[in-house]
Amino acid sequence: MDSKDNPPTTAHAPLLLREQLCFALYSAMLGMNKVYRKLLRKLGVTYPQYLVLLVLWEQDQRTVSQIGELLYLDSATLTPLLKRMEAQGLVARTRARSDERQVIVSLTESGHELKRAAEEVPRGVMCASECTVEELVSMRDQLLVLRERLFRNA
């Protein structure tokens, strides 16, 4: 066997794409996005819109800043997304009475109704992943720990 077939794995070895955690995460996310795009097309929403809906289905009437914190999105990214969702009739945005600087985002009737149709999405993702529930839960938990550590050290 030639040494080209088995590259060294010492600290001095060149960095190979397939050995990079960042690329494994990035490329897995590309695959995940393709699966979600297919599943969410039926609902008429994008993946970022779906995440906003998940946040509001959990607890309606949140401020833009609360949604941003939960989704790790800044206001400059979130505001145009919310405007599109409002134009679609999924959410309503109103100024808080106590502080007009705050914008409250609420689900409309259509936004609430979409929840029932979205119940098939997690099952579709699980089927596409070909993983068991236990495998998915374990991966998710490991990724949450990794995310926390990365943000703490960024």
Stockholm file with secondary structure:
# STOCKHOLM 1.0

chainA/1-154         MDSKDNPPTTAHAPLLLREQLCFALYSAMLGMNKVYRKLLRKLGVTYPQYLVLLVLWEQDQRTVSQIGELLYLDSATLTPLLKRMEAQGLVARTRARSDERQVIVSLTESGHELKRAAEEVPRGVMCASECTVEELVSMRDQLLVLRERLFRNA
#=GR chainA/1-154 SS CCTTTSCCCSTTSCCCGGGCHHHHHHHHHHHHHHHHHHHHHTTTCCHHHHHHHHHHHHSSSEEHHHHHHHHTCCHHHHHHHHHHHHHTTSEEEEECSSCTTCEEEEECHHHHHHHHHHTTHHHHHHHHHTCCHHHHHHHHHHHHHHHHHHHHHC
#=GC SS_cons         CCTTTSCCCSTTSCCCGGGCHHHHHHHHHHHHHHHHHHHHHTTTCCHHHHHHHHHHHHSSSEEHHHHHHHHTCCHHHHHHHHHHHHHTTSEEEEECSSCTTCEEEEECHHHHHHHHHHTTHHHHHHHHHTCCHHHHHHHHHHHHHHHHHHHHHC
//
